[in-house]
Amino acid sequence: MEWNFTFVFNSVLLGVGLAMDAFSVAMANGIRESKMSCGKMCGIAGIFAVFQGLMPLIGWICIHTVVQYFHAFQAWIPWIALFLLGYIGGKMLYEGIKSQSCPVVPAVLGFGALLIQGIATSIDALSVGFTIAGYLLPMALASSLIISAVTFAICMIGLYIGKKAGSCLSGKAGIVGGVILIFIGLEIFITSWL
């Protein structure tokens, strides 16, 4: 592969495809915390962008070094995503239902939860290492950076949409966000078997 428009275009398309799960989770986070500051929005989008760009690069490294181990791990990817998103979504759902009967101040999304979400939404991007396996290291790095930039932009849009929807949903935001995360985990799991 050579440096040209097709390379950039393909990397952007990969970024858009990979960012859809992160977009949905970002939107759920915006719903959950409708008063989120711009700085926190950038931080959340940044975490998703780092993981979405890092995973294809890790996949590329695996292809070029320990490919036999990567094949064994690939079967576990849907299970890991389902568990992580199911756990975070279930927790949000529980807190949302609990707050309906006993109103409390909504929980602020913590750094640990964001890391889990970042891993869960990007773990399937490891397989993109197969897609970019023909690239030399500089092109693989450039592709990963493009994927990160696209993910950042898409997640900022998701957070903004979620914040607007969260203001409308007020008390039901935790329930809606939890259901969305569980749905995304199931979607990753089910589509991996199709």
Disulfide bonds with the S-S distance in Angstrom:
none
